[in-house]
Amino acid sequence: MSHFGLAGQRVHIMLDKITKDSTLTEICKRPGAREILAKYHCPCLHCPMASLEMGSLKIGEICQMYNLDIDNLLKELNKD
């Protein structure tokens, strides 16, 4: 992910790779992540109970429960 520094130079910011063990809390801190999760129909974004468990819900478990495409979801979430 690139951002521009104070003097206008491009600064590369390295974010930790999202894996199947990443929690929704970790993932949702990334810019654009909520939109990508919504694209894959992740129901947890709108579930009132999930909001209480975001720190313990792992994306791999969610994908398994709801038959979501974990491989392509992770590829898209990890794009720079």
DOMI-997072 format. One record per atom (N, C-alpha, C, O): residue number from 1; residue in three letters; atom name; x, y, z. Coordinates in nm, 4 decimals, m for minus. Last residue first. Example, Ala and Ser with C-alpha at 12.3 -4.5 7.8 and 13.67 -1.06 7.14 Angstrom:
BEGIN
[site 2,'SER','N',[1.2850,m0.2250,0.7080]]
[site 2,'SER','CA',[1.3670,m0.1060,0.7140]]
[site 2,'SER','C',[1.2900,0.0030,0.7870]]
[site 2,'SER','O',[1.3409,0.1138,0.8039]]
[site 1,'ALA','N',[1.3190,m0.5690,0.7800]]
[site 1,'ALA','CA',[1.2300,m0.4500,0.7800]]
[site 1,'ALA','C',[1.3200,m0.3300,0.7800]]
[site 1,'ALA','O',[1.4236,m0.3319,0.8465]]
! end
This chain:
BEGIN
[site 80,'ASP','N',[m0.2149,m0.5040,m0.2953]]
[site 80,'ASP','CA',[m0.1617,m0.3716,m0.2580]]
[site 80,'ASP','C',[m0.2403,m0.2624,m0.3263]]
[site 80,'ASP','O',[m0.2109,m0.1443,m0.3076]]
[site 79,'LYS','N',[m0.4246,m0.7645,m0.1765]]
[site 79,'LYS','CA',[m0.3731,m0.6843,m0.2892]]
[site 79,'LYS','C',[m0.3222,m0.5514,m0.2366]]
[site 79,'LYS','O',[m0.3798,m0.4936,m0.1444]]
[site 78,'ASN','N',[m0.5473,m0.9066,0.0243]]
[site 78,'ASN','CA',[m0.4028,m0.8841,0.0350]]
[site 78,'ASN','C',[m0.3422,m0.8067,m0.0814]]
[site 78,'ASN','O',[m0.2210,m0.7854,m0.0849]]
[site 77,'LEU','N',[m0.8103,m0.9371,m0.0515]]
[site 77,'LEU','CA',[m0.7821,m0.8603,0.0693]]
[site 77,'LEU','C',[m0.6343,m0.8239,0.0806]]
[site 77,'LEU','O',[m0.5999,m0.7216,0.1399]]
[site 76,'GLU','N',[m0.7759,m1.1056,m0.2754]]
[site 76,'GLU','CA',[m0.8257,m0.9691,m0.2933]]
[site 76,'GLU','C',[m0.7961,m0.8815,m0.1709]]
[site 76,'GLU','O',[m0.7607,m0.7645,m0.1856]]
[site 75,'LYS','N',[m0.6822,m1.3396,m0.1551]]
[site 75,'LYS','CA',[m0.6050,m1.2739,m0.2615]]
[site 75,'LYS','C',[m0.6471,m1.1273,m0.2759]]
[site 75,'LYS','O',[m0.5633,m1.0378,m0.2870]]
[site 74,'LEU','N',[m0.8963,m1.3981,0.0185]]
[site 74,'LEU','CA',[m0.7649,m1.3620,0.0732]]
[site 74,'LEU','C',[m0.6776,m1.2919,m0.0308]]
[site 74,'LEU','O',[m0.6073,m1.1961,0.0013]]
[site 73,'LEU','N',[m1.0934,m1.4573,m0.1767]]
[site 73,'LEU','CA',[m1.1146,m1.3501,m0.0789]]
[site 73,'LEU','C',[m0.9810,m1.3046,m0.0209]]
[site 73,'LEU','O',[m0.9554,m1.1845,m0.0122]]
[site 72,'ASN','N',[m0.9862,m1.6790,m0.3046]]
[site 72,'ASN','CA',[m0.9999,m1.5538,m0.3785]]
[site 72,'ASN','C',[m1.0230,m1.4354,m0.2855]]
[site 72,'ASN','O',[m0.9766,m1.3249,m0.3133]]
[site 71,'ASP','N',[m0.9915,m1.8610,m0.0804]]
[site 71,'ASP','CA',[m0.8704,m1.8352,m0.1588]]
[site 71,'ASP','C',[m0.8778,m1.7013,m0.2321]]
[site 71,'ASP','O',[m0.7861,m1.6198,m0.2225]]
[site 70,'ILE','N',[m1.2579,m1.8715,0.0194]]
[site 70,'ILE','CA',[m1.1486,m1.8193,0.1019]]
[site 70,'ILE','C',[m1.0269,m1.7815,0.0187]]
[site 70,'ILE','O',[m0.9648,m1.6786,0.0452]]
[site 69,'ASP','N',[m1.5614,m1.8277,m0.0749]]
[site 69,'ASP','CA',[m1.4379,m1.8607,m0.1455]]
[site 69,'ASP','C',[m1.3179,m1.7978,m0.0736]]
[site 69,'ASP','O',[m1.2807,m1.6840,m0.1024]]
[site 68,'LEU','N',[m1.7910,m1.9546,0.1700]]
[site 68,'LEU','CA',[m1.7345,m1.8441,0.0941]]
[site 68,'LEU','C',[m1.6001,m1.8868,0.0363]]
[site 68,'LEU','O',[m1.5325,m1.9728,0.0928]]
[site 67,'ASN','N',[m1.9648,m2.1065,0.3390]]
[site 67,'ASN','CA',[m1.9245,m2.1551,0.2065]]
[site 67,'ASN','C',[m1.8777,m2.0411,0.1160]]
[site 67,'ASN','O',[m1.9190,m2.0315,0.0005]]
[site 66,'TYR','N',[m2.0029,m2.0341,0.5977]]
[site 66,'TYR','CA',[m2.0942,m1.9774,0.4991]]
[site 66,'TYR','C',[m2.0571,m2.0117,0.3550]]
[site 66,'TYR','O',[m2.1109,m1.9537,0.2607]]
[site 65,'MET','N',[m1.8035,m2.1725,0.7411]]
[site 65,'MET','CA',[m1.9439,m2.1772,0.7858]]
[site 65,'MET','C',[m2.0412,m2.1356,0.6755]]
[site 65,'MET','O',[m2.1486,m2.1941,0.6613]]
[site 64,'GLN','N',[m1.5703,m2.1011,0.5990]]
[site 64,'GLN','CA',[m1.6120,m2.2415,0.6065]]
[site 64,'GLN','C',[m1.7599,m2.2522,0.6436]]
[site 64,'GLN','O',[m1.8332,m2.3317,0.5847]]
[site 63,'CYS','N',[m1.5620,m1.8269,0.6451]]
[site 63,'CYS','CA',[m1.5729,m1.8775,0.5083]]
[site 63,'CYS','C',[m1.6189,m2.0224,0.5056]]
[site 63,'CYS','O',[m1.6977,m2.0615,0.4195]]
[site 62,'ILE','N',[m1.5290,m1.8279,0.9227]]
[site 62,'ILE','CA',[m1.6478,m1.7662,0.8635]]
[site 62,'ILE','C',[m1.6696,m1.8200,0.7221]]
[site 62,'ILE','O',[m1.7816,m1.8542,0.6842]]
[site 61,'GLU','N',[m1.2788,m1.9463,0.9457]]
[site 61,'GLU','CA',[m1.3956,m2.0129,1.0048]]
[site 61,'GLU','C',[m1.5249,m1.9590,0.9441]]
[site 61,'GLU','O',[m1.6184,m2.0346,0.9175]]
[site 60,'GLY','N',[m1.1211,m1.7525,0.8169]]
[site 60,'GLY','CA',[m1.1248,m1.8902,0.7682]]
[site 60,'GLY','C',[m1.2459,m1.9663,0.8192]]
[site 60,'GLY','O',[m1.3083,m2.0420,0.7449]]
[site 59,'ILE','N',[m1.1527,m1.5253,0.9776]]
[site 59,'ILE','CA',[m1.2084,m1.5255,0.8426]]
[site 59,'ILE','C',[m1.2154,m1.6670,0.7840]]
[site 59,'ILE','O',[m1.3077,m1.6972,0.7085]]
[site 58,'LYS','N',[m1.2593,m1.5619,1.3138]]
[site 58,'LYS','CA',[m1.1525,m1.5751,1.2142]]
[site 58,'LYS','C',[m1.2141,m1.5915,1.0762]]
[site 58,'LYS','O',[m1.3139,m1.6615,1.0590]]
[site 57,'LEU','N',[m1.3730,m1.3788,1.5770]]
[site 57,'LEU','CA',[m1.4182,m1.4435,1.4535]]
[site 57,'LEU','C',[m1.3059,m1.4436,1.3504]]
[site 57,'LEU','O',[m1.2625,m1.3377,1.3050]]
[site 56,'SER','N',[m1.2807,m1.2274,1.7847]]
[site 56,'SER','CA',[m1.2524,m1.3712,1.7894]]
[site 56,'SER','C',[m1.2976,m1.4454,1.6636]]
[site 56,'SER','O',[m1.2640,m1.5625,1.6457]]
[site 55,'GLY','N',[m1.3546,m0.9673,1.7433]]
[site 55,'GLY','CA',[m1.2165,m0.9935,1.7812]]
[site 55,'GLY','C',[m1.1812,m1.1407,1.7840]]
[site 55,'GLY','O',[m1.0632,m1.1757,1.7857]]
[site 54,'MET','N',[m1.6318,m0.9782,1.6980]]
[site 54,'MET','CA',[m1.5410,m0.9458,1.5871]]
[site 54,'MET','C',[m1.3955,m0.9799,1.6193]]
[site 54,'MET','O',[m1.3205,m1.0179,1.5293]]
[site 53,'GLU','N',[m1.8443,m1.0239,1.8686]]
[site 53,'GLU','CA',[m1.7415,m1.1276,1.8583]]
[site 53,'GLU','C',[m1.6354,m1.0986,1.7527]]
[site 53,'GLU','O',[m1.5559,m1.1871,1.7208]]
[site 52,'LEU','N',[m2.0310,m0.8273,1.8495]]
[site 52,'LEU','CA',[m1.9811,m0.8571,1.9847]]
[site 52,'LEU','C',[m1.8629,m0.9532,1.9814]]
[site 52,'LEU','O',[m1.7889,m0.9637,2.0792]]
[site 51,'SER','N',[m2.0988,m0.8379,1.5872]]
[site 51,'SER','CA',[m2.0307,m0.7174,1.6334]]
[site 51,'SER','C',[m1.9742,m0.7365,1.7741]]
[site 51,'SER','O',[m1.8792,m0.6682,1.8126]]
[site 50,'ALA','N',[m2.2448,m1.0696,1.5695]]
[site 50,'ALA','CA',[m2.1057,m1.0729,1.5248]]
[site 50,'ALA','C',[m2.0295,m0.9508,1.5743]]
[site 50,'ALA','O',[m1.9095,m0.9587,1.6006]]
[site 49,'MET','N',[m2.4990,m0.9855,1.6452]]
[site 49,'MET','CA',[m2.4233,m1.0730,1.7358]]
[site 49,'MET','C',[m2.2750,m1.0752,1.6978]]
[site 49,'MET','O',[m2.1890,m1.0820,1.7856]]
[site 48,'PRO','N',[m2.5868,m0.8330,1.4254]]
[site 48,'PRO','CA',[m2.5672,m0.7691,1.5563]]
[site 48,'PRO','C',[m2.4850,m0.8550,1.6528]]
[site 48,'PRO','O',[m2.4093,m0.8014,1.7336]]
[site 47,'CYS','N',[m2.4481,m0.8477,1.1065]]
[site 47,'CYS','CA',[m2.5076,m0.9276,1.2144]]
[site 47,'CYS','C',[m2.4819,m0.8611,1.3492]]
[site 47,'CYS','O',[m2.3667,m0.8353,1.3840]]
[site 46,'HIS','N',[m2.3165,m0.7355,0.8998]]
[site 46,'HIS','CA',[m2.4471,m0.6797,0.9331]]
[site 46,'HIS','C',[m2.5158,m0.7517,1.0475]]
[site 46,'HIS','O',[m2.6297,m0.7200,1.0816]]
[site 45,'LEU','N',[m2.0837,m0.8780,0.8704]]
[site 45,'LEU','CA',[m2.0757,m0.7323,0.8724]]
[site 45,'LEU','C',[m2.2056,m0.6678,0.9179]]
[site 45,'LEU','O',[m2.2041,m0.5561,0.9696]]
[site 44,'CYS','N',[m2.1390,m1.1468,0.8400]]
[site 44,'CYS','CA',[m2.1025,m1.0973,0.9726]]
[site 44,'CYS','C',[m2.0991,m0.9451,0.9823]]
[site 44,'CYS','O',[m2.1106,m0.8898,1.0917]]
[site 43,'PRO','N',[m2.1757,m1.2382,0.5831]]
[site 43,'PRO','CA',[m2.2926,m1.1932,0.6582]]
[site 43,'PRO','C',[m2.2584,m1.1264,0.7918]]
[site 43,'PRO','O',[m2.3421,m1.0567,0.8492]]
[site 42,'CYS','N',[m2.0133,m1.1691,0.2966]]
[site 42,'CYS','CA',[m1.9833,m1.2047,0.4356]]
[site 42,'CYS','C',[m2.0954,m1.1509,0.5244]]
[site 42,'CYS','O',[m2.1086,m1.0294,0.5392]]
[site 41,'HIS','N',[m2.0156,m1.1487,0.0138]]
[site 41,'HIS','CA',[m2.1373,m1.1783,0.0903]]
[site 41,'HIS','C',[m2.1099,m1.2288,0.2314]]
[site 41,'HIS','O',[m2.1763,m1.3208,0.2792]]
[site 40,'TYR','N',[m1.8073,m1.0453,m0.1214]]
[site 40,'TYR','CA',[m1.8098,m1.1915,m0.1053]]
[site 40,'TYR','C',[m1.9261,m1.2383,m0.0177]]
[site 40,'TYR','O',[m1.9326,m1.3553,0.0200]]
[site 39,'LYS','N',[m1.8597,m0.7765,m0.0897]]
[site 39,'LYS','CA',[m1.8616,m0.8329,m0.2249]]
[site 39,'LYS','C',[m1.8706,m0.9849,m0.2214]]
[site 39,'LYS','O',[m1.9338,m1.0460,m0.3075]]
[site 38,'ALA','N',[m1.8059,m0.7471,0.1809]]
[site 38,'ALA','CA',[m1.9446,m0.7382,0.1351]]
[site 38,'ALA','C',[m1.9594,m0.7981,m0.0045]]
[site 38,'ALA','O',[m2.0597,m0.8629,m0.0344]]
[site 37,'LEU','N',[m1.5276,m0.7635,0.1739]]
[site 37,'LEU','CA',[m1.6038,m0.8650,0.2475]]
[site 37,'LEU','C',[m1.7500,m0.8651,0.2030]]
[site 37,'LEU','O',[m1.8107,m0.9712,0.1891]]
[site 36,'ILE','N',[m1.4770,m0.5275,0.0284]]
[site 36,'ILE','CA',[m1.4386,m0.6578,m0.0273]]
[site 36,'ILE','C',[m1.5160,m0.7692,0.0427]]
[site 36,'ILE','O',[m1.5651,m0.8606,m0.0236]]
[site 35,'GLU','N',[m1.5711,m0.3364,0.2081]]
[site 35,'GLU','CA',[m1.6314,m0.3460,0.0757]]
[site 35,'GLU','C',[m1.6000,m0.4807,0.0112]]
[site 35,'GLU','O',[m1.6861,m0.5409,m0.0530]]
[site 34,'ARG','N',[m1.3966,m0.3738,0.4218]]
[site 34,'ARG','CA',[m1.5405,m0.3978,0.4404]]
[site 34,'ARG','C',[m1.6109,m0.4147,0.3056]]
[site 34,'ARG','O',[m1.7001,m0.4984,0.2919]]
[site 33,'ALA','N',[m1.1484,m0.2945,0.3104]]
[site 33,'ALA','CA',[m1.1735,m0.4346,0.3470]]
[site 33,'ALA','C',[m1.3224,m0.4647,0.3624]]
[site 33,'ALA','O',[m1.3688,m0.5706,0.3201]]
[site 32,'GLY','N',[m1.0875,m0.0283,0.2641]]
[site 32,'GLY','CA',[m1.1512,m0.1052,0.1574]]
[site 32,'GLY','C',[m1.1884,m0.2474,0.1931]]
[site 32,'GLY','O',[m1.2539,m0.3152,0.1139]]
[site 31,'PRO','N',[m0.8176,m0.0210,0.4891]]
[site 31,'PRO','CA',[m0.9023,0.0547,0.3969]]
[site 31,'PRO','C',[m0.9579,m0.0359,0.2871]]
[site 31,'PRO','O',[m0.8833,m0.1114,0.2247]]
[site 30,'ARG','N',[m0.8335,m0.2346,0.7738]]
[site 30,'ARG','CA',[m0.7736,m0.2027,0.6440]]
[site 30,'ARG','C',[m0.8694,m0.1219,0.5584]]
[site 30,'ARG','O',[m0.9890,m0.1505,0.5550]]
[site 29,'LYS','N',[m0.9803,m0.3119,0.9858]]
[site 29,'LYS','CA',[m0.8962,m0.1933,1.0046]]
[site 29,'LYS','C',[m0.8347,m0.1470,0.8730]]
[site 29,'LYS','O',[m0.7889,m0.0332,0.8621]]
[site 28,'CYS','N',[m1.0961,m0.5528,0.9245]]
[site 28,'CYS','CA',[m1.1767,m0.4318,0.9038]]
[site 28,'CYS','C',[m1.0995,m0.3027,0.9298]]
[site 28,'CYS','O',[m1.1491,m0.1945,0.8985]]
[site 27,'ILE','N',[m0.9010,m0.7390,1.0059]]
[site 27,'ILE','CA',[m0.9277,m0.7174,0.8642]]
[site 27,'ILE','C',[m0.9984,m0.5838,0.8407]]
[site 27,'ILE','O',[m0.9644,m0.5106,0.7478]]
[site 26,'GLU','N',[m0.9160,m0.7311,1.2867]]
[site 26,'GLU','CA',[m0.7899,m0.7012,1.2176]]
[site 26,'GLU','C',[m0.8155,m0.6624,1.0722]]
[site 26,'GLU','O',[m0.7590,m0.5654,1.0219]]
[site 25,'THR','N',[m1.1851,m0.8099,1.3204]]
[site 25,'THR','CA',[m1.1376,m0.6823,1.3731]]
[site 25,'THR','C',[m1.0103,m0.6392,1.3016]]
[site 25,'THR','O',[m0.9979,m0.5239,1.2605]]
[site 24,'LEU','N',[m1.1896,m1.0651,1.2132]]
[site 24,'LEU','CA',[m1.2618,m0.9590,1.1441]]
[site 24,'LEU','C',[m1.2183,m0.8214,1.1934]]
[site 24,'LEU','O',[m1.2152,m0.7262,1.1155]]
[site 23,'THR','N',[m0.8582,m1.2124,1.2305]]
[site 23,'THR','CA',[m0.9928,m1.1849,1.2821]]
[site 23,'THR','C',[m1.0588,m1.0732,1.2017]]
[site 23,'THR','O',[m0.9921,m0.9972,1.1316]]
[site 22,'SER','N',[m0.6779,m1.4593,1.0492]]
[site 22,'SER','CA',[m0.6983,m1.3182,1.0832]]
[site 22,'SER','C',[m0.8421,m1.2971,1.1306]]
[site 22,'SER','O',[m0.9355,m1.3568,1.0772]]
[site 21,'ASP','N',[m0.6464,m1.7136,0.9550]]
[site 21,'ASP','CA',[m0.6532,m1.6974,1.0998]]
[site 21,'ASP','C',[m0.6697,m1.5521,1.1441]]
[site 21,'ASP','O',[m0.6748,m1.5245,1.2639]]
[site 20,'LYS','N',[m0.6114,m1.6961,0.6866]]
[site 20,'LYS','CA',[m0.7375,m1.7547,0.7322]]
[site 20,'LYS','C',[m0.7551,m1.7411,0.8832]]
[site 20,'LYS','O',[m0.8662,m1.7555,0.9341]]
[site 19,'THR','N',[m0.4509,m1.3703,0.6697]]
[site 19,'THR','CA',[m0.4555,m1.5152,0.6528]]
[site 19,'THR','C',[m0.5908,m1.5661,0.7001]]
[site 19,'THR','O',[m0.6743,m1.4891,0.7476]]
[site 18,'ILE','N',[m0.3052,m1.0811,0.5477]]
[site 18,'ILE','CA',[m0.4277,m1.1393,0.6023]]
[site 18,'ILE','C',[m0.4263,m1.2874,0.5690]]
[site 18,'ILE','O',[m0.4034,m1.3259,0.4543]]
[site 17,'LYS','N',[0.0110,m0.9555,0.6319]]
[site 17,'LYS','CA',[m0.0698,m1.0340,0.5393]]
[site 17,'LYS','C',[m0.1915,m1.0894,0.6130]]
[site 17,'LYS','O',[m0.1813,m1.1378,0.7257]]
[site 16,'ASP','N',[0.0533,m0.6267,0.7563]]
[site 16,'ASP','CA',[0.0609,m0.7707,0.7775]]
[site 16,'ASP','C',[m0.0324,m0.8411,0.6803]]
[site 16,'ASP','O',[m0.1413,m0.7921,0.6503]]
[site 15,'LEU','N',[0.1656,m0.3764,0.5291]]
[site 15,'LEU','CA',[0.0675,m0.4262,0.6241]]
[site 15,'LEU','C',[0.0859,m0.5764,0.6393]]
[site 15,'LEU','O',[0.1289,m0.6446,0.5463]]
[site 14,'MET','N',[0.3924,m0.1301,0.4662]]
[site 14,'MET','CA',[0.3742,m0.2745,0.4610]]
[site 14,'MET','C',[0.2750,m0.3161,0.5703]]
[site 14,'MET','O',[0.2986,m0.2932,0.6889]]
[site 13,'ILE','N',[0.3854,0.1487,0.2710]]
[site 13,'ILE','CA',[0.3502,0.0999,0.4040]]
[site 13,'ILE','C',[0.3198,m0.0491,0.3921]]
[site 13,'ILE','O',[0.2315,m0.0890,0.3163]]
[site 12,'HIS','N',[0.5948,0.3600,0.0982]]
[site 12,'HIS','CA',[0.5304,0.2284,0.0954]]
[site 12,'HIS','C',[0.5087,0.1811,0.2387]]
[site 12,'HIS','O',[0.6028,0.1746,0.3178]]
[site 11,'VAL','N',[0.5552,0.6822,m0.0138]]
[site 11,'VAL','CA',[0.6006,0.6027,0.0998]]
[site 11,'VAL','C',[0.5239,0.4717,0.0957]]
[site 11,'VAL','O',[0.4009,0.4720,0.0903]]
[site 10,'ARG','N',[0.6535,0.9235,m0.2467]]
[site 10,'ARG','CA',[0.5729,0.8030,m0.2228]]
[site 10,'ARG','C',[0.6368,0.7219,m0.1105]]
[site 10,'ARG','O',[0.7572,0.6963,m0.1117]]
[site 9,'GLN','N',[0.6776,1.2684,m0.1527]]
[site 9,'GLN','CA',[0.7373,1.1440,m0.2002]]
[site 9,'GLN','C',[0.6495,1.0251,m0.1617]]
[site 9,'GLN','O',[0.5812,1.0260,m0.0593]]
[site 8,'GLY','N',[0.5715,1.4962,m0.0420]]
[site 8,'GLY','CA',[0.5142,1.4491,m0.1670]]
[site 8,'GLY','C',[0.5751,1.3212,m0.2201]]
[site 8,'GLY','O',[0.5300,1.2695,m0.3223]]
[site 7,'ALA','N',[0.6618,1.5502,0.2069]]
[site 7,'ALA','CA',[0.7266,1.6215,0.0970]]
[site 7,'ALA','C',[0.6763,1.5728,m0.0396]]
[site 7,'ALA','O',[0.7352,1.6067,m0.1422]]
[site 6,'LEU','N',[0.5080,1.3743,0.3653]]
[site 6,'LEU','CA',[0.4938,1.5183,0.3795]]
[site 6,'LEU','C',[0.5528,1.5958,0.2621]]
[site 6,'LEU','O',[0.4973,1.6983,0.2225]]
[site 5,'GLY','N',[0.4150,1.0963,0.1472]]
[site 5,'GLY','CA',[0.4706,1.1574,0.2672]]
[site 5,'GLY','C',[0.4541,1.3080,0.2645]]
[site 5,'GLY','O',[0.3937,1.3631,0.1725]]
[site 4,'PHE','N',[0.1482,0.9048,0.0266]]
[site 4,'PHE','CA',[0.2431,1.0113,m0.0002]]
[site 4,'PHE','C',[0.2845,1.0763,0.1304]]
[site 4,'PHE','O',[0.2003,1.1080,0.2144]]
[site 3,'HIS','N',[0.1334,0.5470,0.0135]]
[site 3,'HIS','CA',[0.0798,0.6760,0.0555]]
[site 3,'HIS','C',[0.1847,0.7800,0.0213]]
[site 3,'HIS','O',[0.2987,0.7455,m0.0099]]
[site 2,'SER','N',[0.0596,0.2167,m0.0854]]
[site 2,'SER','CA',[0.1417,0.3367,m0.0957]]
[site 2,'SER','C',[0.0640,0.4579,m0.0489]]
[site 2,'SER','O',[m0.0568,0.4684,m0.0701]]
[site 1,'MET','N',[0.0846,m0.1157,0.0000]]
[site 1,'MET','CA',[0.0000,0.0000,0.0000]]
[site 1,'MET','C',[0.0892,0.1221,0.0000]]
[site 1,'MET','O',[0.1845,0.1297,0.0776]]
! end
